[in-house]
Amino acid sequence: MIRINDNKQMPLFDSWGHLGPKRRRMLEENWPGLFQREIRPVLPVDELAKYFKDDFGRPTKELYTAMGTILLQQVKNLTDEETIEQLAMNLQWHYALDIRDESDQALYICLKSLWNYREAIAANHLEEVIFEAVTAKLAKVFSVDTDSQRLDSVHIKSNMRRLGRITIFAKTIQNFLKNLKRKYPGLFALLDEKLTDKYLDKKALGVFAMVKPKESSKTLADLSSDLYYLIERFRDNKNVADMYSYKTLERVLKDQCNIVESKDKTEVSVNPPKEVPSDSLQNPSDPDATYSGHKGQGYQVQVMETFTDTEDKKVKEKTLNLITHIKVEKASDSDANALLPAIESTNERDLAPKKILADALYGSDDNVEAAKSLDVEVTSPVMGTEKHDAVGLSDFEFNAKGHVTACLMGHRPLVSKKKKNRFTQGFCKKACTMCDLLDLCPVKPGKKHCYLRYQEKAMRLARRRVHEQTEEFKDRYRWRAGVEATMSEFDRRTGVKHLRVRGVKAVCFAVFLKAAGLNIFRAAAVQKARIKCDPGSNTGQFFRNIAIWVAQKLFSPFKGRHGFISQPEARHPAHLAGMMV
């Protein structure tokens, strides 16, 4: 049986009337009140309900409570045991989830149920639906301007141990032998005992960890030989070859080894560290994690957010910077491929930017031109630099069509042509041969003129390099640095950089919900700032609030344990800000 309490109909008695006005205002003005009013109603419980039967089985937990609890667990970065305790005892959680019953059925969830609901959400990628629903709602409520946004990536680590190459080999072989022994004991018994004891002994991995640096090459050679032997031994056995642990053996062999076959024998050699690909296996317990030469093992997350380019502190406090796009990628993936998917994703959800700030990796010429076709202006430095001891293309002056109007010495071209994407500029041969910069200049002598030839892409990059030196560019681009504060806040509030889980499915689940949580925290802070700056924003309801308060006092002998008749408008923080205390 499916239990969903939408709480759209207000109760006869105020469920939170037993709270004093001061505590009530504290809850309403902070994240619990925002969560109850705006976030809880948009949680996609109908999507979750599809995976339960209404006419069979025990009743589910109330689905708003279950989904909200799982969201708050990631937001607060809690363990399962801490989550159960918070749901049972924390008044803020009760208020946020609008739990109007104080029974164990309403306020308690067991570990197994928590795992089951979390698995149902993760398996069906509902964390993305939650993030998009929360983001869309907050964007609407706080009238977020999405025209200006900034994009960057953050490196995160899953709950896995950092392994060296020797341990990766040994652990992979050990996992395969354990699975083979459990599933096919007859085949396992045919293996040499020396081989199996070498990896399945209690102290096996500890022995490999004690290998001295000078012996590491020999140990790696032995491990690679054992790995290759096991792969060849069971290659023709379909049942064994379909095992996940066997496929992991093949992946390690492909990543780490080089096989040379000859007529007499096959030699297996271990590749040098520099030849091991960045997307190689880092740990058998987290096969999706890869390696970044700059940041190490793990994953990376693309984060795009809105921002306001003003120095006015009051305006900044009352403006919500909203994370509009999240994408989990391999650590080995390049940022250069992340810009267009971010624009397309926000376009589909009516949160598209008109201007984006990003670092040089995102700002390749191809990306800038593709973004321009989507009516998005990308502000980013150009990768690489021109030679300082030579005249570069950026030293020439160009017109709007890309033709050169003058060189560094002020000479104008006599001939100016364009064929497809290639420009040709012809300068006076006499003037060029007498120029002191001839040896450093890209203009080369020809039959009739001295010619400067360049591609349209090179011209665009040159013009961007010139624009980078202007005050206009510097004043605009300085706002990109604010995204670093977002990454710090993302980790500080939610612990996103060091997750409790591993595997890409679990990592995506955690990251999307934590991003939704950060948006909620930010929105709550903006809500509080707006109320503080304008406490009388709802003075029209002031006397109605007084009437409610007087009625509660006059009829207090007749009110129930949960308080007097509820008034929906009295629950909004703008109303409560003017309530008599």
DRENDREN-294283 format. One record per residue: z, x, y of N, C-alpha, C, O in turn; residue in one letter. Coordinates in steps of 0.1 Angstrom, whole numbers, plus 5000, padded with zeros to 4 digits. Atoms other than C-alpha are relative to their C-alpha. Example, Ala and Ser with C-alpha at 12.3 -4.5 7.8 and 13.67 -1.06 7.14 Angstrom:
<recs>
500050094988507851234955500050095012500750195012A
500049914989507151374989500849925011500949975022S
</recs>
This chain:
<recs>
500050084988500050005000500050095012500750195013M
500249924988499050135034500949945011500849825014I
499150054989501650115062499650075013499650195015R
500349954987500450145098500649905011500449785011I
499450074989502550035128499350045013499650155018N
500749964988500250035158500849995013500550055023D
499150014989503049925181499349955013499849985024N
500750054988500549755205500849885006500749875018K
499350114995502649445208501550045003502250104995Q
498749964996505849505228501149924993500949804991M
499050085007509049405210500849915010500849935022P
499250094992511349125223501150085007501450065019L
498949914994514149385229499550145001498850194993F
500449874997513649725244500650094989501850114988D
499549925011513849965214500850125005501650184997S
499449884994515050245237501049975011501450055019W
499150054989517350035259501450074999502250075008G
498749945002520450215244500150135007501250195008H
499949874992519450535263500349975014499849875020L
499850014986520750585297498850035008497950095003G
501249984992518350595326499650155002498550195004P
500249864998518750975330499350064988498350134989K
500649955012517951055294498649944998497750004993R
501350075001515150795294499050075009497850095005R
500949944991513650955324499650144995498450184997R
500349875006513851305308499049994989498150074989M
501050015011511951185278498749955005497650005001L
501350054995509350995298499250105008498050115007E
500649904991508651275322499550124993498750204998E
500349885008508251535294499049964989498549854989N
501050025010505951565264500349884991499349824986W
499950115009507651295243499449875006498849794999P
500650124994506751025268498550005000497949904997G
501449985000503251155272499449974986498449914984L
500550015014502851175234500049854996499149804990F
499850145004504150815229498949915006498349835000Q
500950094992501950655256498550034997497749944995R
501449965000498650855253499550064987498450034983E
500549935012498551065221500149924987499249914980I
499850085012500050845194498949904998498549884986R
501050115003497650555199498650054996497849984990P
501349965004494550775195499950094988498950144984V
500149925013495550955163499249924990499349804989L
501050075009492850875137500649964987500250014977P
499450045012495050705112499149924991499349924979V
500950075008492250485101499250094991498850054980D
500749905009490350795088500950054989500450064978E
499149955011493450905069500349884990500449914978L
499850115009493950555055498949984989499249924979A
501150015010490550575037500450074987499850034976K
499749935012492150805012501249954992501850014983Y
498950075007494850565001499549864996498649815003F
500350135005494650224983501049905005502249925004K
499150104995496049914999500549904990501549834992D
499650095011496349724966500650074988500750014977D
499549935011497749994944500950125004500650185014F
499149894997500550244943501249975009501249865015G
498850014991503750294963499549995014498550055018R
500350004986503750225000499950145006500750235002P
500149884994502650515021501150025011501749925014T
499249984988504750665049499249935011498049925010K
500750064989503950495082499050115005499550225009E
501049904999500650675089500150075014499750195015L
499849934987501250735127501150104999500950215005Y
498949905002504550895118499650124992499950234996T
500449895008503051105091499050105007499250225007A
501049914993500051235111500650065013500450185015M
499449954988502151275143501050114996501150215003G
499149905005504751475123499350134997499750245000T
500849885004502051715109499550075013499450195013I
500549944988500651765144501150075007500950185012L
498949944993504051835159500550134993501050224999L
499649885007504852085131499250125004499750225006Q
500949894996501852295141500350035015500250155018Q
499849974986502552255178501350085002501350175010V
498749944998506152365174500150134990501150204991K
500049885009505252635147501350004991502050094990N
498850025009507852505122499750014985498549994981L
500250005015508352555085500149854995500549775003T
499950145006508252245062501549955001501749845005D
498650055000512052235060500549975014501249875016E
499750024986512452265098499449875005499949795013E
500750124996509851985102500849884995500949785003T
499250125006511851745079501249985008501649875011I
498850014993514951825098499849945014500649865019E
500350054987513351765132499749855000500149775009Q
500450155001511851425121501349924998501449815003L
498850085003515251315108501050005011501749905013A
498949984990517451435137499650005014500549985023M
500349964986515551505169499549875007498549815003N
500350124992515551215194498650015007497949915009L
501349994993512451365212498949974990497949904994Q
501050045010510451335180500049854998498949794997W
499950155002511650975175499349935011498649835009H
500650074988510650885210498550025001497749935004Y
501549975000507251065208499349924990498249874993A
500750075011506350895175500349855001499849774993L
499750144998507850565188500549944987500149834983D
499450055012509950515157501249915004502249965009I
499150094996511950205163501149964990501949884992R
499150035011513850195130500850134997500250244998D
499149885002516750425122500350024985501250094981E
499849995014516450395084499450134995498650195002S
500549885007515750685060498549984998497850084998D
501450025003512450525052499150035013498050085011Q
500749974987511350565089500150145004499250205010A
499749874994512950895097500150124990500450234994L
500049895010512751095064498750014993498149914989Y
501249975008509851255047500350114991500850224995I
499749895009510151465016498950115000497850095006C
500949895000508451795010498749974994497650004999L
501250045007505951654985499149915008497949935008K
500850084992504851385008499450075012498250055016S
500549924989504451625037498850084995497850095002L
501149935006502251845015498849924998497749955001W
501150095004500151555003499249955013498049955013N
500750044988499451425038499350115007498250095013Y
500749894994498651765051498850044993497750074999R
501249975008496251835022498949895003497749935003E
501050114997494551495029499350035013498150005015A
500649984987494051585065499150135000498050125005I
500849885000492851945059498849994991497750044995A
501250015010490551855029498949925007497749955003A
501150084994488651605051499850045014499149965022N
500349944987488651815083500449905011499749895022H
499650094990490551555102500750075012500950015022L
499449934989492251825123499050015012499450015023E
501050004990488951845142499949875008499849865020E
500050134994488951475148501249985009501149925020V
498850014992492551495160499950075013500250025024I
500249924988491751775185499049935009499349925021F
501050064991488651595198500649875006500349845018E
499450124995490551265202501150035011501149965021A
498949964990493551425220499350055013499750025024V
500649944988491251625243499349905008499449905020T
500750114993489051325252501049915008500749875019A
499050094993492151115260500650075012500750005022K
499449934988493751375282499050025011499450025023L
501049984989490551445300499849875008499649885020A
500250134993490251075308501249975008501149935020K
498750034993493951025318500250085012500650035022V
499749914989494151325340498750045008498850125017F
501249984992490551305354499650155001499450205012S
500349865000489751655343498550035004497649974999V
501349954996486851825360499550114991500150224990D
500449905010484852005333498850085005498250154997T
501249924995482152155356500250154998499250224995D
499849865001483752495356500950034988502049984987S
499349965012484852655323499950154998499050215003Q
500149865004485552995308500250014985500949934979R
500149995015485053125273500450144996500050245002L
499649875005486653405253500549974986500649864981D
499550015013487853475218501350074998501750165006S
498749945003491253565203500150034985499649954977V
499949965014491953755171501349954994502449965000H
498850055006494353595147500150054986499150094979I
499849955014495953705114500649894991501549824995K
499550105009496553485084501250074993501550194995S
498749955007499653525061499650094988499850054977N
500549915011498153815041500550145003500650185015M
499549864998499254175035498750095002497650064997R
501149914997497054455048500050104988500950174985R
500249925012495654645017499150115003498150105010L
500949895000494054985013498949974990499049884982G
501150025010490855024992500550014986500149944977R
499449985014492855144961500749874996500449824985I
499350125004495054834962499149884999499349804990T
501050115002492054604967499450004986499349904980I
500549985013490454744936501049964989500649884980F
499050025011493654734915500449855000500549794989A
499650144999494654384927498949914994499249814987K
501150085005491254244920499850004985499749904978T
500049985014491154384885501249934993501049864983I
498850065006494654264878499949855000500249794990Q
500250155000493853904889499149964989499349854983N
501050045010490853894867500650014985500449924978F
499449995013492754024836501149894997501249844986L
499050115001495553774842499449874997499849794988K
500750125002493153484844499350004986499349894980N
500649995013491253604814501049984988500749914979L
498950015010494453634793500449854999500749814988K
499550145000495453274803498949914995499249824987R
501150105004492053104798499350044987499049954979K
500749955012490453314771500850114993500450234993Y
499249905006493153494751499350084989499650204987P
500749935010490753574723499150125006499150225000G
500949904994488353764746500950115006500650235006L
499149904994491353934763500550104989500750224991F
499449915011492654064729499050114996499450214990A
501049915005489354244723499950125010499350225007L
500149894990489854464754501050124996502050094989L
499249895003491354814751501449995006501549955018D
498650024995495154804754500350105011501150075020E
499749914989495155114776499549955013500149975024K
500650064988492954934801500949885005501249885017L
499250114996495054614801501450045005501949995015T
498749964996498354794802500050075014501050075021D
500149934988497155004831500149915012500649955023K
500150094989496754694853501149894999501449835009Y
499150125002499154434838501550054998502449964997L
498649955001502254654835500849965013500249955024D
499250044989505154544858499950095012499950055024K
500049904989504954864878498550055003498450155010K
501449954999501054894878499750015015499250125019A
500449994986500454814915500850105008500450165017L
499149914994503455014925499550154998499650235007G
500549865003501955324908498850035008498650145013V
501249984992498655274926500350025015499650105022F
499649984986500455254959500650145003500750185014A
499449874998502055594953498950124999499350234999M
501149895001498655784950500050085013500150035024V
500049904989498656094972498650005006497649984999K
501349994994495856134997498950084994497850054993P
501049915007494256424979499549954987498550004982K
500450055013494056224947499349865002498949804992E
500650144998492655904963498549994996498149894990S
501550015004488955994957499949994985499149914980S
500150015014489556044920500549874995500049814985K
499550135004491655724917499049895003498849804995T
501050104996488955524935498850014990498349914986L
501149995010486355664911500449944987499649874980A
499550065012488455564881500049845001499649774992D
499950154998489055214895498649945000498449834994L
501350065000485355164902499350004987498549914984S
500550005013484455264867500649894991499849824984S
499450115007486955014853499449865004499149774996D
500650124994485554744876498749984995498349864991L
501450025005481954804866500049974985499249894980Y
499950025015482954814829500349854997499749794989Y
499650145002484654464831498849915004498649814997L
501150094996481654314850498950004990498449904986I
501049995010479154444825500449944986499649884979E
499550055013481354354795499949844999499549794988R
500050145000481453984805498849935008498849815010F
501150054992478153944824499349894993498849794999R
500850095008476453754796500849884995500349794989D
499150115005479453524789500149905012500849935022N
500150104989478753214811501449955004501749945016K
498750054997482353084809500850105009501450065018N
499349904993483853404821499350035013500050055024V
500849974987481053474847500249895010500049925022A
499850114990481853134863501450005006501749935015D
498749994995485453234869500050055014499350155017M
499949954986486453284905500450155001499850225008Y
499549875000488253604897498950104996498950225000S
501249925004485053744880499150025012498650135014Y
500849994988483053664911500650095010499850165018K
499449904991485553854931499850144996499650235005T
500349875005485054154909498650045005498450155010L
501349974996481354134917499950035015499150115019E
500149984986481954104954500650145004500050205013R
499549874997484154414955499150114996498950215003V
501049905004481554614935498950015010498550125014L
501150004991478854504959500450065014499750145020K
499549954987481054584990500350155000500050225010D
499449864999482554914980499350114992499550224994Q
500649905009480355084954498550005001497849915006C
501449975001476855224950499750034985500350124979N
500449995014475155194916498750074999497750035004I
501349925002472555454905499749994985500450044977V
500450025014470755364873498950104996498050125004E
501049915006468855624852499749964986500449874980S
500350035015467355634817501250034991501449954982K
498949965009470355804802501349925003502049884993D
498750064997473255644821500049935014499049955021K
499850064986474455444851501250065006502350065001T
498949944992476555614877500549905011499749845018E
499450084990478955424899500850095010501750165006V
499449924990480055584931500649915011500149815014S
499350084989482455464959499350045013499250165016V
500749984987480755424993501050065010502250045009N
499149964989482255615023500549895008499849785009P
499550114992484455405045499149945010499149825013P
500950054989481855385073498949914994498349835002K
501150085006479355225049500549874994499649794990E
499550135005481654945038499849895011500249915022V
500350104990480454625056501349935005502349934998P
498850064993482854455080500449864994501649824995S
499750135007482654125060500450024986500449924978D
499549975014483954295028501349934998502049895007S
498750065004486954155009501150095005501250215003L
498949934995490154245027501349984992502150074991Q
498850035009492654085003499649894991499149794995N
500550115010491953884971500749875003500249764999P
499350134997494553624983499549935012499849815014S
500650064989492553555014498550055001498250135009D
501449955001488853595005499149985013498150045015P
500850044989487653445038500350105012499550105022D
499749904990489353715060499050115000498650164990A
500949894999487053985073500650115010501850105014T
499549894992487354295095499350025013498050015013Y
500649974987486754365131500450155004501650185003S
499749864997486454735141500850015012501550125014G
499249994988488054655174501449954998502450005004H
498750075001490954425163500650004986501849964985K
499450005013491454465126499649884991498749814993G
500250105010491654225097500449865005501349855013Q
499650144997491853845100498849915004497749924998G
501050104995489853575119499950025015500750085021Y
500050014986488753515154499749855004499149784997Q
500250144995488853185174499450005014499850075023V
500650024987486553095202500749895008500949785002Q
499350104992488352915230499349995014499150085021V
500650034987486752745260500949905007501349805001M
499150094993488852585287499449985014498650065020E
500350034986488452425322500950085008501950135004T
499149934991489852595352499649955015498549905017F
500350034986490152535390500150135008501150205007T
500149874992489152815414500649975014499849975024D
499350014987491752765441501350085000501950104990T
498849924999494652965454501249915004502349965004E
498950094997496652655464500949974988500449914979D
499150015012499652655441500349854997500449814985K
499750155002500352275446498849944993499049854984K
501250055006496752195437499950054985499649974976V
500149945014496852425406501149934991500849914979K
499050075008500152265394499649864996500049824985E
500450135002498651925396498749984993498249874991K
501350005007495352015379500150054986500750154983T
499949975015495052015341498950094996497750064997L
500949915006493352315326500049964985500949994978N
500150065013492152165293499150094991498050124994L
500849935010490952345262499049904994499449804988I
501050105004487652175254499250034987498649954981T
500749965012486252375225500850114992501450204998H
499349915009487752555195499050024988498549934983I
500849985012485852725167500650134993500850234999K
499549895008487252945139498850084994498050024988V
501149925005484953235129500650124992501850154992E
499649885006485053545108500350115011499750115021K
499749894991486553855125498850095002498750155013A
501249914999483254035119498949935008497950005011S
501050074992481253775138500050055015501050095020D
500249964986479853865172500249895010499849785007S
499850104989480853685204498749965006498549855012D
501350034994477153695214499549874994498649805000A
500550125006476553405190500849875002500649774996N
499050114998479353175203499749925012500249815013A
500250074987478053065237499349874998499949765002L
500850125001475452815228500749894991500649774995L
499250105008477552635200501149945009501449825007P
498950064991480352595226499449905010500049795012A
500750094991477952435251499649874993499849764998I
500550125007476452205225501149914995501049794996E
498850075004479852105212500649915011500849795009S
499450074988481152005246499049895005499449795010T
501050094996477851835254500149874992500049764997N
499950115009478251605224501249915003501249795000E
498750084998481751495236500149975015501249945020R
500050034986480851455273501050095008501750045017D
499149914993482951755283499250135004499850245005L
500849884998480051995291500250065013500549995023A
499949934987480352255318498750015007497649995001P
501149974992477952325346499950155003498950215005K
499949854998479152685351501050064990502150004987K
499149945010480752915325500250155004499250225008I
499649864998482553245330500250064987501050014979L
499849945013482453485301499850155002499250205011A
500249854999482553865294498650044995497849954992D
501449955002479454085288499449964986498249944986A
500550035013479154005251499349874999498349854992L
500550135000478453645258498749995009497949905007Y
501050014990476053715286498750074998498250135007G
501349945003472953845269499049925007499249815011S
501150074993469653765286499649874992499349774998D
500450115008468753535257501049885002500649775003D
499050104999472053345260499949935014500049815015N
500150054986471753315298498849905002498949805008V
501250084999468253175296500149874992499649774996E
499950125008469052935268501049905006500849785006A
499150094993472052805287499449945012499749825016A
500650054988469952765318499149884996499049785004K
500850115005467652535297500949884998500449764997S
499150115002470752325291500749965013501849895013L
499450024986471552315329501450065001502350005007D
498749934999474452555325499850145006498950215001V
500149874994474852855347501150104994502350064995E
499149915007476453155329500250125010499350195014V
499749894992478253415350500750114991501850094986T
499549905009478753735331499450145004498350145008S
500549874998478354115335498950034990498849974979P
501149955009475254285320500550114991501250204995V
499649905010475854485288499350135003498150135008M
500649874998475154855292499950045014500249965023G
500149954986474555065323498750085001498250144991T
501249914998471555245338500550145003501650165006E
499749864998471455625341500350025015499649985024K
499549974986473355745372499150115006499050125019H
500749894994471156055376498549975000497750065001D
501450045000467855855376499949875008500849805010A
500350134993466155575396499849894990499049914981V
500250105010466555255377499349885006499049885018G
500850114996464754925379500849925010500249855019L
499150074991467754775398499950065014500449995024S
500149944987466955015427498849955007498649985019D
501250064994463754825434500449865006501349805001F
499850134995463554515455499049904994497849944992E
500850105007462154195439499949885009500849845016F
500150134994460853865452500449894990500849934979N
499650115009461553525437499249994987499749944977A
500950015012458653555413500150124990499550124980K
499849895008459853885399499150125003499250224996G
500849894996457354115416500850095009501650055017H
499449904992458454435433499549995014498249985016V
500550004986458354425471500250135007499550165017T
499949874994459554775478500850094990501650044982A
499349915009460755085460501250065008501550015019C
498849954994463955285468499750075013500550075022L
500449934987462055485496499349915010498949955020M
500650104991460655165511498549984999498049905007G
501550025001457055195499499749874993500449834983H
500450135006455354865490498850024991498050114993R
501149995010453054825460498749965006498649865013P
501350044996449354805466499449904990498549824994L
500550095011448654625433501249944994502250004990V
498950085006450854355418499449904990498849814994S
500650085010449954195385501149954990502150024988K
499150055011451653985357499149954989498249864991K
500750055012450253935322501049964990501750044984K
499050065009452353705300501450045005501849995016K
498749964995455853865303500150145005501250205006N
500049864996454754205315499550015014498449965018R
500449984986454554315352499550145001499950234994F
500649874996452454595366500050015015499349935021T
500049984985453054735401499450135003499850244997Q
500749884997450654995415500450055014500149985024G
499649944987451955225443499050105005498250154996F
500949904994450055465466500250134993501350184993C
499949885007449355775446500450125008501250205004K
499749894991449556005475501550005004502250105005K
498650014996452955875487500950034989502050094991A
499249975012454355895452500150144996501250204993C
500049865004453256245445500850095010501250205007T
499249924989454956365478501549965000502250025008M
498750055000458156175470501050104993500650154983C
499049915006461356385463500649944987501150024979D
499350065012462456135436499049984989499249904979L
501150035010459156145416500550034986500249954977L
499649965013460756325386501149904994501349894982D
498950095004463656065385499649865000500349774996L
500550144998461555755391499249954988498550034982C
500850055011460155525364498649975004497849944995P
501550014996456855505384499350124995499750234998V
500849895006454255715365498650005006498049895008K
501349994995450955845378498949944990499049954978P
501150065007447755665367498750055006498750145014G
501349964995444055685374499849985015499450065023K
500150044986444055495407501350005008501350035020K
498750014993447655445415501150064991500950104980H
498849975008451155535403500649864996500849785005C
499750145005452255245381501549994996502150084990Y
498750045005455655075374499749884991499349784996L
500250115009455554865343501349964994502150044990R
498750055005458354645331499949864995499049784998Y
500050135006459154335310500849905009501649945018Q
499350114993460354005325501550004998502349985007E
498549995003463654045307500650125007501850105012K
499449884993464254395322500149965014501150015021A
499950044986463554245356501249915003501949935012M
498850094999466153965351501350084999502250065007R
498849925002468754215339500250095013501450115017L
499849924988468054445369500549925012501349965019A
499650094989468454155393501549964998502249955008R
498650035003471754065376500950115003502050105008R
499149884996473054425380500250015015501250055019R
499850004985472354405417500949905004501849925013V
499150114996474054075420501550034996502449985003H
498649975004477154215402500750085011502050075011E
499449924990477754445431500449925013501049975022Q
499850084988477954155456501449945000502049934989T
498750064999481254005469500049864994501049814989E
500150135006479953665458500350004985501049914980E
499849995015479853765421501450044997502149984989F
498649965002483253945423501049895002501949874995K
499050114997484953645439499949894990500949834986D
500250105010483453415413500650054986501349974980R
499749955014483953635382501550034998502050034987Y
498649975001487653715390500849894993501949924987R
499350115006488653375377499950004984500649934978W
500149985015487553475341501350064995501650024983R
498849935005490753685338501149904996501949934988A
499050105003492753365337500049954985501049904980G
500050035014491653305301500950084992501350044981V
499149925007493753595290501449945000502249954990E
498750074999496853405302500049884990501149864984A
500150115009495653115281500250054985501049984978T
499849945013495453335250501550034997502050014986M
498549975002499053455256500849884999501749874990S
499350125001500253105262499849934986500749874980E
500450065013498452985230500950064989501449994981F
499249935011500353245209501549975003502249954994D
498650014997503653215227500649864997501749854992R
499550145003503952835224499849964986500649894981R
500350055013502352785190500050104989499950074977T
500149895010502353125172498750014993498650044981G
501350015006498653105166499550144995498750144986V
500549875004498153485163500550054987499950144981K
499449965013500353515132500349874992501449814994H
499950135007499853205110500850014987501050124981L
499250015013501953095080499149984988499649974977R
500950045010498853015060498950114998498850205007V
501249915002495753195046498949914994499149814988R
501250075004492253085037499449925012500249875020G
500650064988489752945062500349865002500449815013V
499750144998490452585055501449985006501549905015K
498650014994494252625062500050065014500750005022A
500049944986493552845092499349915010499949895021V
500650094991491152595107501049885003501149845015C
499050114999493752315101501050045011501349965020F
498949964991496452515119499550025014500149985024A
500549974987494352635148499649885008499949875020V
500450114992492852305158501249915004501249875016F
498850084996496252125158500850075010501450015019L
499349934990497852405177499350005014500049995024K
500850024988495052385203500349865006500449855019A
499750134995495652015206501449995006501649935016A
498649994995499352085210500150075013500950035022G
500049934987498752335238499549915011500049915022L
500550104990496752065256501049905004501249865016N
498950104997499651825253501150065008501550005018I
499049934992502152085266499550015015500349995024F
500649984987499852155296500049875008500349865019R
500150134994499351785303501449955004501549895015A
498750044997503051725302500550075013501250015021A
499649924989503652005327499349945013500049945024A
500850064988500951855351500649875003500849845015V
499450134997502451515347501350015008501649945017Q
498849974993505851645357499850045014500650005023K
500349954986504451825387499549895009499949895021A
500550114992502651515399501149915004501149865015R
498950094997505751305397501050075010501550005019I
499249934991507751575415499550005014500249995024K
500649994987505251605443499949865007499849855019C
500250144994504851225447500949904993500449814986D
499050095007508051045434499849865004500249774996P
500250144996507150735454498749944998498249855005G
501450045002503650695440499949864995498849804995S
500050145005504650355426501149925006501849844999N
498950084993506950205452499849854999500749785001T
500250145002505249875446500849934989501149814989G
499250055011507249845414501550025002502349994993Q
498649964998510549965429500949884998501949884991F
499150125000512049615434500049934986501049884982F
500050055014510949505399500950084991501650024983R
499149925008512749795384501549975003502349974994N
498750044997515849695403500449874994501549864989I
499750135007515549345390500350014986501249954980A
499749975015515349475354501450054998502150014989I
498749945001518449685360501149905002502149904995W
498950104997520449395375500049904989501149864985V
500050095011519349165347500750054988501449984981A
499349935011520549415321501549995002502249974992Q
498550014997523949425338500549864999501649854993K
499550135000524249055342500149944986501049864983L
500150065013523248965307500450104989500050084977F
499649905010524749265289500849954988500650004977S
499450065012526949045266499049954990499349944978P
501050065009523748905251499050094995498150064987F
501049915005521749215246500350064986501550074983K
499849945014521249365211500350155001500450205012G
499649865000522049715200498950095006499150215009R
501149914994518549835212499749975014498850025020H
500150024986518949695247499349875003499049794994G
500650134995517449415268498549994998497950084993F
501450035002514049265269499250125007499550175018I
500749884996511449545273499049965011498549855011S
501150024990509049585303499150124998499450235001Q
500949895002505949785295499850095012499750225011P
500349924988505449895331501250095003501050205010E
498849924997509050035333500050124992500950214994A
499949885008508250295307499150115005499150224999R
500849904994505750485328500850095009501650045016H
499249914992507150795344499949985015500950005022P
500150024986505850705378500949885004501449885015A
499150114997507850385376501550054999502350025007H
498649955002510950555362500450105011501650115013L
499649904989510850815390500649925012501449985019A
499450074989511750535414501149904996501649835003G
499050095006514250355391501450045005501750165007M
498649984995517850315403500750084989500750044978M
499249925009520150575387501449995004502350054998V
</recs>
